[in-house]
Amino acid sequence: MKRIRKFFSEAISELRKVAWPTGAQVRVLTVLVFVASLVVGFYIAFWDLLFTEILKLINPA
C-alpha cells in the first residue's frame, strides 16, 4: 500500500511540473490537426481515385 501511495504522490508531483497549454493554444492546435487531417485525406483520396481510373483503363471489367 505504501508503494502505491508513493507512486501516486510522485505522479502528482511530476504533473505539477508540466507546462500545460493555454485554452487558445489548444484551440489553435486542434484546428491545425483537423486541417492537416483533411489535407492528407484529400491527398490520399486523389491518388486512390487516380490509380483506380488507371486500373480501369488497363483492365476494363
mmJSON file of the N, C-alpha and C atoms, coordinates in Angstrom:
{"data_MODEL":{"atom_site":{
"group_PDB":["ATOM","ATOM","ATOM","ATOM","ATOM","ATOM","ATOM","ATOM","ATOM","ATOM","ATOM","ATOM","ATOM","ATOM","ATOM","ATOM","ATOM","ATOM","ATOM","ATOM","ATOM","ATOM","ATOM","ATOM","ATOM","ATOM","ATOM","ATOM","ATOM","ATOM","ATOM","ATOM","ATOM","ATOM","ATOM","ATOM","ATOM","ATOM","ATOM","ATOM","ATOM","ATOM","ATOM","ATOM","ATOM","ATOM","ATOM","ATOM","ATOM","ATOM","ATOM","ATOM","ATOM","ATOM","ATOM","ATOM","ATOM","ATOM","ATOM","ATOM","ATOM","ATOM","ATOM","ATOM","ATOM","ATOM","ATOM","ATOM","ATOM","ATOM","ATOM","ATOM","ATOM","ATOM","ATOM","ATOM","ATOM","ATOM","ATOM","ATOM","ATOM","ATOM","ATOM","ATOM","ATOM","ATOM","ATOM","ATOM","ATOM","ATOM","ATOM","ATOM","ATOM","ATOM","ATOM","ATOM","ATOM","ATOM","ATOM","ATOM","ATOM","ATOM","ATOM","ATOM","ATOM","ATOM","ATOM","ATOM","ATOM","ATOM","ATOM","ATOM","ATOM","ATOM","ATOM","ATOM","ATOM","ATOM","ATOM","ATOM","ATOM","ATOM","ATOM","ATOM","ATOM","ATOM","ATOM","ATOM","ATOM","ATOM","ATOM","ATOM","ATOM","ATOM","ATOM","ATOM","ATOM","ATOM","ATOM","ATOM","ATOM","ATOM","ATOM","ATOM","ATOM","ATOM","ATOM","ATOM","ATOM","ATOM","ATOM","ATOM","ATOM","ATOM","ATOM","ATOM","ATOM","ATOM","ATOM","ATOM","ATOM","ATOM","ATOM","ATOM","ATOM","ATOM","ATOM","ATOM","ATOM","ATOM","ATOM","ATOM","ATOM","ATOM","ATOM","ATOM","ATOM","ATOM","ATOM","ATOM","ATOM","ATOM","ATOM"],
"id":[1,2,3,4,5,6,7,8,9,10,11,12,13,14,15,16,17,18,19,20,21,22,23,24,25,26,27,28,29,30,31,32,33,34,35,36,37,38,39,40,41,42,43,44,45,46,47,48,49,50,51,52,53,54,55,56,57,58,59,60,61,62,63,64,65,66,67,68,69,70,71,72,73,74,75,76,77,78,79,80,81,82,83,84,85,86,87,88,89,90,91,92,93,94,95,96,97,98,99,100,101,102,103,104,105,106,107,108,109,110,111,112,113,114,115,116,117,118,119,120,121,122,123,124,125,126,127,128,129,130,131,132,133,134,135,136,137,138,139,140,141,142,143,144,145,146,147,148,149,150,151,152,153,154,155,156,157,158,159,160,161,162,163,164,165,166,167,168,169,170,171,172,173,174,175,176,177,178,179,180,181,182,183],
"type_symbol":["N","C","C","N","C","C","N","C","C","N","C","C","N","C","C","N","C","C","N","C","C","N","C","C","N","C","C","N","C","C","N","C","C","N","C","C","N","C","C","N","C","C","N","C","C","N","C","C","N","C","C","N","C","C","N","C","C","N","C","C","N","C","C","N","C","C","N","C","C","N","C","C","N","C","C","N","C","C","N","C","C","N","C","C","N","C","C","N","C","C","N","C","C","N","C","C","N","C","C","N","C","C","N","C","C","N","C","C","N","C","C","N","C","C","N","C","C","N","C","C","N","C","C","N","C","C","N","C","C","N","C","C","N","C","C","N","C","C","N","C","C","N","C","C","N","C","C","N","C","C","N","C","C","N","C","C","N","C","C","N","C","C","N","C","C","N","C","C","N","C","C","N","C","C","N","C","C","N","C","C","N","C","C"],
"label_atom_id":["N","CA","C","N","CA","C","N","CA","C","N","CA","C","N","CA","C","N","CA","C","N","CA","C","N","CA","C","N","CA","C","N","CA","C","N","CA","C","N","CA","C","N","CA","C","N","CA","C","N","CA","C","N","CA","C","N","CA","C","N","CA","C","N","CA","C","N","CA","C","N","CA","C","N","CA","C","N","CA","C","N","CA","C","N","CA","C","N","CA","C","N","CA","C","N","CA","C","N","CA","C","N","CA","C","N","CA","C","N","CA","C","N","CA","C","N","CA","C","N","CA","C","N","CA","C","N","CA","C","N","CA","C","N","CA","C","N","CA","C","N","CA","C","N","CA","C","N","CA","C","N","CA","C","N","CA","C","N","CA","C","N","CA","C","N","CA","C","N","CA","C","N","CA","C","N","CA","C","N","CA","C","N","CA","C","N","CA","C","N","CA","C","N","CA","C","N","CA","C","N","CA","C","N","CA","C","N","CA","C","N","CA","C"],
"label_alt_id":[null,null,null,null,null,null,null,null,null,null,null,null,null,null,null,null,null,null,null,null,null,null,null,null,null,null,null,null,null,null,null,null,null,null,null,null,null,null,null,null,null,null,null,null,null,null,null,null,null,null,null,null,null,null,null,null,null,null,null,null,null,null,null,null,null,null,null,null,null,null,null,null,null,null,null,null,null,null,null,null,null,null,null,null,null,null,null,null,null,null,null,null,null,null,null,null,null,null,null,null,null,null,null,null,null,null,null,null,null,null,null,null,null,null,null,null,null,null,null,null,null,null,null,null,null,null,null,null,null,null,null,null,null,null,null,null,null,null,null,null,null,null,null,null,null,null,null,null,null,null,null,null,null,null,null,null,null,null,null,null,null,null,null,null,null,null,null,null,null,null,null,null,null,null,null,null,null,null,null,null,null,null,null],
"label_comp_id":["MET","MET","MET","LYS","LYS","LYS","ARG","ARG","ARG","ILE","ILE","ILE","ARG","ARG","ARG","LYS","LYS","LYS","PHE","PHE","PHE","PHE","PHE","PHE","SER","SER","SER","GLU","GLU","GLU","ALA","ALA","ALA","ILE","ILE","ILE","SER","SER","SER","GLU","GLU","GLU","LEU","LEU","LEU","ARG","ARG","ARG","LYS","LYS","LYS","VAL","VAL","VAL","ALA","ALA","ALA","TRP","TRP","TRP","PRO","PRO","PRO","THR","THR","THR","GLY","GLY","GLY","ALA","ALA","ALA","GLN","GLN","GLN","VAL","VAL","VAL","ARG","ARG","ARG","VAL","VAL","VAL","LEU","LEU","LEU","THR","THR","THR","VAL","VAL","VAL","LEU","LEU","LEU","VAL","VAL","VAL","PHE","PHE","PHE","VAL","VAL","VAL","ALA","ALA","ALA","SER","SER","SER","LEU","LEU","LEU","VAL","VAL","VAL","VAL","VAL","VAL","GLY","GLY","GLY","PHE","PHE","PHE","TYR","TYR","TYR","ILE","ILE","ILE","ALA","ALA","ALA","PHE","PHE","PHE","TRP","TRP","TRP","ASP","ASP","ASP","LEU","LEU","LEU","LEU","LEU","LEU","PHE","PHE","PHE","THR","THR","THR","GLU","GLU","GLU","ILE","ILE","ILE","LEU","LEU","LEU","LYS","LYS","LYS","LEU","LEU","LEU","ILE","ILE","ILE","ASN","ASN","ASN","PRO","PRO","PRO","ALA","ALA","ALA"],
"label_asym_id":["A","A","A","A","A","A","A","A","A","A","A","A","A","A","A","A","A","A","A","A","A","A","A","A","A","A","A","A","A","A","A","A","A","A","A","A","A","A","A","A","A","A","A","A","A","A","A","A","A","A","A","A","A","A","A","A","A","A","A","A","A","A","A","A","A","A","A","A","A","A","A","A","A","A","A","A","A","A","A","A","A","A","A","A","A","A","A","A","A","A","A","A","A","A","A","A","A","A","A","A","A","A","A","A","A","A","A","A","A","A","A","A","A","A","A","A","A","A","A","A","A","A","A","A","A","A","A","A","A","A","A","A","A","A","A","A","A","A","A","A","A","A","A","A","A","A","A","A","A","A","A","A","A","A","A","A","A","A","A","A","A","A","A","A","A","A","A","A","A","A","A","A","A","A","A","A","A","A","A","A","A","A","A"],
"label_entity_id":["1","1","1","1","1","1","1","1","1","1","1","1","1","1","1","1","1","1","1","1","1","1","1","1","1","1","1","1","1","1","1","1","1","1","1","1","1","1","1","1","1","1","1","1","1","1","1","1","1","1","1","1","1","1","1","1","1","1","1","1","1","1","1","1","1","1","1","1","1","1","1","1","1","1","1","1","1","1","1","1","1","1","1","1","1","1","1","1","1","1","1","1","1","1","1","1","1","1","1","1","1","1","1","1","1","1","1","1","1","1","1","1","1","1","1","1","1","1","1","1","1","1","1","1","1","1","1","1","1","1","1","1","1","1","1","1","1","1","1","1","1","1","1","1","1","1","1","1","1","1","1","1","1","1","1","1","1","1","1","1","1","1","1","1","1","1","1","1","1","1","1","1","1","1","1","1","1","1","1","1","1","1","1"],
"label_seq_id":[1,1,1,2,2,2,3,3,3,4,4,4,5,5,5,6,6,6,7,7,7,8,8,8,9,9,9,10,10,10,11,11,11,12,12,12,13,13,13,14,14,14,15,15,15,16,16,16,17,17,17,18,18,18,19,19,19,20,20,20,21,21,21,22,22,22,23,23,23,24,24,24,25,25,25,26,26,26,27,27,27,28,28,28,29,29,29,30,30,30,31,31,31,32,32,32,33,33,33,34,34,34,35,35,35,36,36,36,37,37,37,38,38,38,39,39,39,40,40,40,41,41,41,42,42,42,43,43,43,44,44,44,45,45,45,46,46,46,47,47,47,48,48,48,49,49,49,50,50,50,51,51,51,52,52,52,53,53,53,54,54,54,55,55,55,56,56,56,57,57,57,58,58,58,59,59,59,60,60,60,61,61,61],
"pdbx_PDB_ins_code":[null,null,null,null,null,null,null,null,null,null,null,null,null,null,null,null,null,null,null,null,null,null,null,null,null,null,null,null,null,null,null,null,null,null,null,null,null,null,null,null,null,null,null,null,null,null,null,null,null,null,null,null,null,null,null,null,null,null,null,null,null,null,null,null,null,null,null,null,null,null,null,null,null,null,null,null,null,null,null,null,null,null,null,null,null,null,null,null,null,null,null,null,null,null,null,null,null,null,null,null,null,null,null,null,null,null,null,null,null,null,null,null,null,null,null,null,null,null,null,null,null,null,null,null,null,null,null,null,null,null,null,null,null,null,null,null,null,null,null,null,null,null,null,null,null,null,null,null,null,null,null,null,null,null,null,null,null,null,null,null,null,null,null,null,null,null,null,null,null,null,null,null,null,null,null,null,null,null,null,null,null,null,null],
"Cartn_x":[0.832,0.0,0.875,2.012,2.916,3.51,3.805,4.384,3.375,2.118,1.074,0.912,0.881,0.752,1.948,3.156,4.365,4.291,3.811,3.689,2.778,1.585,0.647,1.177,1.866,2.457,3.489,4.331,5.348,4.713,3.665,2.986,2.372,1.718,1.126,2.214,3.333,4.456,4.967,5.076,5.55,4.528,3.239,2.209,2.184,2.596,2.657,3.78,4.765,5.902,5.606,4.52,4.185,3.767,4.248,3.842,2.587,1.412,0.155,-0.152,-0.695,-1.02,-2.239,-2.301,-3.458,-4.637,-5.816,-7.002,-6.88,-6.286,-6.115,-5.167,-4.103,-3.165,-3.834,-4.66,-5.37,-6.293,-7.024,-7.933,-7.17,-6.088,-5.311,-4.721,-4.164,-3.562,-4.616,-5.795,-6.875,-7.302,-7.458,-7.813,-6.709,-5.462,-4.339,-4.379,-4.686,-4.77,-5.906,-7.073,-8.194,-7.835,-7.225,-6.863,-5.83,-4.821,-3.799,-4.423,-5.354,-6.027,-6.833,-7.533,-8.294,-7.382,-6.277,-5.34,-4.786,-4.363,-3.831,-4.929,-6.139,-7.248,-7.536,-7.554,-7.779,-6.627,-5.415,-4.234,-4.353,-4.684,-4.826,-6.002,-7.113,-8.279,-7.961,-7.204,-6.825,-6.042,-5.002,-4.177,-4.955,-5.831,-6.665,-7.561,-8.198,-9.062,-8.257,-7.098,-6.249,-5.849,-5.354,-4.922,-6.103,-7.257,-8.448,-8.819,-8.791,-9.12,-8.077,-6.818,-5.764,-5.974,-6.302,-6.535,-7.774,-8.774,-9.963,-9.612,-8.685,-8.259,-7.447,-6.638,-5.79,-6.629,-7.563,-8.353,-9.825,-10.494,-11.923,-12.733,-13.627,-14.402,-15.748],
"Cartn_y":[-1.19,0.0,1.252,1.164,2.297,2.648,1.594,1.826,2.49,2.103,2.702,4.179,4.486,5.874,6.697,6.109,6.808,7.058,6.052,6.205,7.374,7.41,8.49,9.838,9.863,11.111,11.643,10.746,11.151,11.535,10.829,11.146,12.543,12.86,14.192,15.251,14.947,15.888,16.19,15.149,15.352,16.121,15.85,16.557,18.047,18.409,19.835,20.551,19.804,20.397,20.605,20.022,20.083,21.508,21.971,23.282,23.054,23.206,22.945,24.064,23.727,24.761,25.575,26.787,27.636,27.183,27.689,27.337,27.753,28.928,29.413,28.499,28.055,27.152,25.828,25.337,24.076,24.224,25.339,25.556,25.641,26.408,26.576,25.238,24.494,23.216,22.19,22.25,21.356,21.647,22.925,23.301,22.867,23.034,22.626,21.127,20.331,18.879,18.532,19.18,18.913,19.301,20.446,20.892,19.95,19.581,18.658,17.312,16.839,15.564,15.647,16.757,16.935,16.973,17.69,17.786,16.409,15.664,14.322,13.413,13.544,12.742,13.016,14.291,14.632,14.16,14.245,13.78,12.279,11.512,10.064,9.744,10.45,10.212,10.517,11.583,11.938,10.814,10.328,9.267,7.963,7.681,6.489,6.56,7.692,7.865,7.76,8.384,8.344,6.914,6.182,4.807,3.896,4.14,3.363,3.56,4.802,5.086,4.493,4.543,3.942,2.437,1.797,0.354,0.003,0.871,0.634,0.706,1.596,1.698,0.479,-0.028,-1.187,-2.457,-2.608,-3.832,-3.491,-3.159,-2.844,-4.104,-3.957,-5.127,-5.193],
"Cartn_z":[0.0,0.0,0.0,0.686,0.776,-0.595,-1.381,-2.707,-3.638,-3.528,-4.37,-4.022,-2.735,-2.292,-2.776,-2.701,-3.167,-4.67,-5.412,-6.861,-7.218,-6.613,-6.92,-6.462,-5.362,-4.872,-5.868,-6.363,-7.341,-8.677,-9.068,-10.328,-10.259,-9.147,-8.972,-8.958,-8.31,-8.271,-9.68,-10.513,-11.887,-12.719,-12.511,-13.268,-12.937,-11.753,-11.388,-12.13,-12.606,-13.323,-14.808,-15.296,-16.723,-17.094,-18.243,-18.766,-19.609,-19.012,-19.698,-20.694,-21.869,-22.862,-22.422,-22.938,-22.643,-23.496,-23.174,-23.949,-25.4,-25.624,-27.001,-27.783,-27.145,-27.815,-28.163,-27.258,-27.51,-28.715,-28.784,-29.913,-31.226,-31.249,-32.475,-32.922,-32.0,-32.366,-32.787,-32.202,-32.603,-34.037,-34.365,-35.738,-36.695,-36.297,-37.13,-37.411,-36.411,-36.599,-37.559,-37.409,-38.314,-39.752,-39.941,-41.288,-41.898,-41.126,-41.633,-41.99,-41.174,-41.455,-42.742,-42.95,-44.182,-45.403,-45.304,-46.426,-46.766,-45.767,-46.015,-46.568,-46.053,-46.561,-48.023,-48.407,-49.813,-50.691,-50.184,-50.922,-51.207,-50.183,-50.349,-51.274,-51.117,-51.96,-53.428,-53.672,-55.039,-55.696,-55.01,-55.586,-55.722,-54.785,-54.871,-56.101,-56.3,-57.471,-58.764,-58.79,-59.978,-60.318,-59.328,-59.6,-59.927,-59.354,-59.683,-61.147,-61.605,-63.004,-63.944,-63.576,-64.408,-64.518,-63.389,-63.421,-64.243,-64.232,-65.062,-66.541,-66.907,-68.305,-68.725,-67.806,-68.13,-68.22,-67.28,-67.209,-67.058,-68.148,-68.027,-67.684,-66.77,-66.312,-67.012],
"occupancy":[1.0,1.0,1.0,1.0,1.0,1.0,1.0,1.0,1.0,1.0,1.0,1.0,1.0,1.0,1.0,1.0,1.0,1.0,1.0,1.0,1.0,1.0,1.0,1.0,1.0,1.0,1.0,1.0,1.0,1.0,1.0,1.0,1.0,1.0,1.0,1.0,1.0,1.0,1.0,1.0,1.0,1.0,1.0,1.0,1.0,1.0,1.0,1.0,1.0,1.0,1.0,1.0,1.0,1.0,1.0,1.0,1.0,1.0,1.0,1.0,1.0,1.0,1.0,1.0,1.0,1.0,1.0,1.0,1.0,1.0,1.0,1.0,1.0,1.0,1.0,1.0,1.0,1.0,1.0,1.0,1.0,1.0,1.0,1.0,1.0,1.0,1.0,1.0,1.0,1.0,1.0,1.0,1.0,1.0,1.0,1.0,1.0,1.0,1.0,1.0,1.0,1.0,1.0,1.0,1.0,1.0,1.0,1.0,1.0,1.0,1.0,1.0,1.0,1.0,1.0,1.0,1.0,1.0,1.0,1.0,1.0,1.0,1.0,1.0,1.0,1.0,1.0,1.0,1.0,1.0,1.0,1.0,1.0,1.0,1.0,1.0,1.0,1.0,1.0,1.0,1.0,1.0,1.0,1.0,1.0,1.0,1.0,1.0,1.0,1.0,1.0,1.0,1.0,1.0,1.0,1.0,1.0,1.0,1.0,1.0,1.0,1.0,1.0,1.0,1.0,1.0,1.0,1.0,1.0,1.0,1.0,1.0,1.0,1.0,1.0,1.0,1.0,1.0,1.0,1.0,1.0,1.0,1.0],
"B_iso_or_equiv":[0.0,0.0,0.0,0.0,0.0,0.0,0.0,0.0,0.0,0.0,0.0,0.0,0.0,0.0,0.0,0.0,0.0,0.0,0.0,0.0,0.0,0.0,0.0,0.0,0.0,0.0,0.0,0.0,0.0,0.0,0.0,0.0,0.0,0.0,0.0,0.0,0.0,0.0,0.0,0.0,0.0,0.0,0.0,0.0,0.0,0.0,0.0,0.0,0.0,0.0,0.0,0.0,0.0,0.0,0.0,0.0,0.0,0.0,0.0,0.0,0.0,0.0,0.0,0.0,0.0,0.0,0.0,0.0,0.0,0.0,0.0,0.0,0.0,0.0,0.0,0.0,0.0,0.0,0.0,0.0,0.0,0.0,0.0,0.0,0.0,0.0,0.0,0.0,0.0,0.0,0.0,0.0,0.0,0.0,0.0,0.0,0.0,0.0,0.0,0.0,0.0,0.0,0.0,0.0,0.0,0.0,0.0,0.0,0.0,0.0,0.0,0.0,0.0,0.0,0.0,0.0,0.0,0.0,0.0,0.0,0.0,0.0,0.0,0.0,0.0,0.0,0.0,0.0,0.0,0.0,0.0,0.0,0.0,0.0,0.0,0.0,0.0,0.0,0.0,0.0,0.0,0.0,0.0,0.0,0.0,0.0,0.0,0.0,0.0,0.0,0.0,0.0,0.0,0.0,0.0,0.0,0.0,0.0,0.0,0.0,0.0,0.0,0.0,0.0,0.0,0.0,0.0,0.0,0.0,0.0,0.0,0.0,0.0,0.0,0.0,0.0,0.0,0.0,0.0,0.0,0.0,0.0,0.0],
"pdbx_formal_charge":[null,null,null,null,null,null,null,null,null,null,null,null,null,null,null,null,null,null,null,null,null,null,null,null,null,null,null,null,null,null,null,null,null,null,null,null,null,null,null,null,null,null,null,null,null,null,null,null,null,null,null,null,null,null,null,null,null,null,null,null,null,null,null,null,null,null,null,null,null,null,null,null,null,null,null,null,null,null,null,null,null,null,null,null,null,null,null,null,null,null,null,null,null,null,null,null,null,null,null,null,null,null,null,null,null,null,null,null,null,null,null,null,null,null,null,null,null,null,null,null,null,null,null,null,null,null,null,null,null,null,null,null,null,null,null,null,null,null,null,null,null,null,null,null,null,null,null,null,null,null,null,null,null,null,null,null,null,null,null,null,null,null,null,null,null,null,null,null,null,null,null,null,null,null,null,null,null,null,null,null,null,null,null],
"auth_seq_id":[1,1,1,2,2,2,3,3,3,4,4,4,5,5,5,6,6,6,7,7,7,8,8,8,9,9,9,10,10,10,11,11,11,12,12,12,13,13,13,14,14,14,15,15,15,16,16,16,17,17,17,18,18,18,19,19,19,20,20,20,21,21,21,22,22,22,23,23,23,24,24,24,25,25,25,26,26,26,27,27,27,28,28,28,29,29,29,30,30,30,31,31,31,32,32,32,33,33,33,34,34,34,35,35,35,36,36,36,37,37,37,38,38,38,39,39,39,40,40,40,41,41,41,42,42,42,43,43,43,44,44,44,45,45,45,46,46,46,47,47,47,48,48,48,49,49,49,50,50,50,51,51,51,52,52,52,53,53,53,54,54,54,55,55,55,56,56,56,57,57,57,58,58,58,59,59,59,60,60,60,61,61,61],
"auth_comp_id":["MET","MET","MET","LYS","LYS","LYS","ARG","ARG","ARG","ILE","ILE","ILE","ARG","ARG","ARG","LYS","LYS","LYS","PHE","PHE","PHE","PHE","PHE","PHE","SER","SER","SER","GLU","GLU","GLU","ALA","ALA","ALA","ILE","ILE","ILE","SER","SER","SER","GLU","GLU","GLU","LEU","LEU","LEU","ARG","ARG","ARG","LYS","LYS","LYS","VAL","VAL","VAL","ALA","ALA","ALA","TRP","TRP","TRP","PRO","PRO","PRO","THR","THR","THR","GLY","GLY","GLY","ALA","ALA","ALA","GLN","GLN","GLN","VAL","VAL","VAL","ARG","ARG","ARG","VAL","VAL","VAL","LEU","LEU","LEU","THR","THR","THR","VAL","VAL","VAL","LEU","LEU","LEU","VAL","VAL","VAL","PHE","PHE","PHE","VAL","VAL","VAL","ALA","ALA","ALA","SER","SER","SER","LEU","LEU","LEU","VAL","VAL","VAL","VAL","VAL","VAL","GLY","GLY","GLY","PHE","PHE","PHE","TYR","TYR","TYR","ILE","ILE","ILE","ALA","ALA","ALA","PHE","PHE","PHE","TRP","TRP","TRP","ASP","ASP","ASP","LEU","LEU","LEU","LEU","LEU","LEU","PHE","PHE","PHE","THR","THR","THR","GLU","GLU","GLU","ILE","ILE","ILE","LEU","LEU","LEU","LYS","LYS","LYS","LEU","LEU","LEU","ILE","ILE","ILE","ASN","ASN","ASN","PRO","PRO","PRO","ALA","ALA","ALA"],
"auth_asym_id":["A","A","A","A","A","A","A","A","A","A","A","A","A","A","A","A","A","A","A","A","A","A","A","A","A","A","A","A","A","A","A","A","A","A","A","A","A","A","A","A","A","A","A","A","A","A","A","A","A","A","A","A","A","A","A","A","A","A","A","A","A","A","A","A","A","A","A","A","A","A","A","A","A","A","A","A","A","A","A","A","A","A","A","A","A","A","A","A","A","A","A","A","A","A","A","A","A","A","A","A","A","A","A","A","A","A","A","A","A","A","A","A","A","A","A","A","A","A","A","A","A","A","A","A","A","A","A","A","A","A","A","A","A","A","A","A","A","A","A","A","A","A","A","A","A","A","A","A","A","A","A","A","A","A","A","A","A","A","A","A","A","A","A","A","A","A","A","A","A","A","A","A","A","A","A","A","A","A","A","A","A","A","A"],
"auth_atom_id":["N","CA","C","N","CA","C","N","CA","C","N","CA","C","N","CA","C","N","CA","C","N","CA","C","N","CA","C","N","CA","C","N","CA","C","N","CA","C","N","CA","C","N","CA","C","N","CA","C","N","CA","C","N","CA","C","N","CA","C","N","CA","C","N","CA","C","N","CA","C","N","CA","C","N","CA","C","N","CA","C","N","CA","C","N","CA","C","N","CA","C","N","CA","C","N","CA","C","N","CA","C","N","CA","C","N","CA","C","N","CA","C","N","CA","C","N","CA","C","N","CA","C","N","CA","C","N","CA","C","N","CA","C","N","CA","C","N","CA","C","N","CA","C","N","CA","C","N","CA","C","N","CA","C","N","CA","C","N","CA","C","N","CA","C","N","CA","C","N","CA","C","N","CA","C","N","CA","C","N","CA","C","N","CA","C","N","CA","C","N","CA","C","N","CA","C","N","CA","C","N","CA","C","N","CA","C","N","CA","C","N","CA","C"],
"pdbx_PDB_model_num":[1,1,1,1,1,1,1,1,1,1,1,1,1,1,1,1,1,1,1,1,1,1,1,1,1,1,1,1,1,1,1,1,1,1,1,1,1,1,1,1,1,1,1,1,1,1,1,1,1,1,1,1,1,1,1,1,1,1,1,1,1,1,1,1,1,1,1,1,1,1,1,1,1,1,1,1,1,1,1,1,1,1,1,1,1,1,1,1,1,1,1,1,1,1,1,1,1,1,1,1,1,1,1,1,1,1,1,1,1,1,1,1,1,1,1,1,1,1,1,1,1,1,1,1,1,1,1,1,1,1,1,1,1,1,1,1,1,1,1,1,1,1,1,1,1,1,1,1,1,1,1,1,1,1,1,1,1,1,1,1,1,1,1,1,1,1,1,1,1,1,1,1,1,1,1,1,1,1,1,1,1,1,1]
}}}
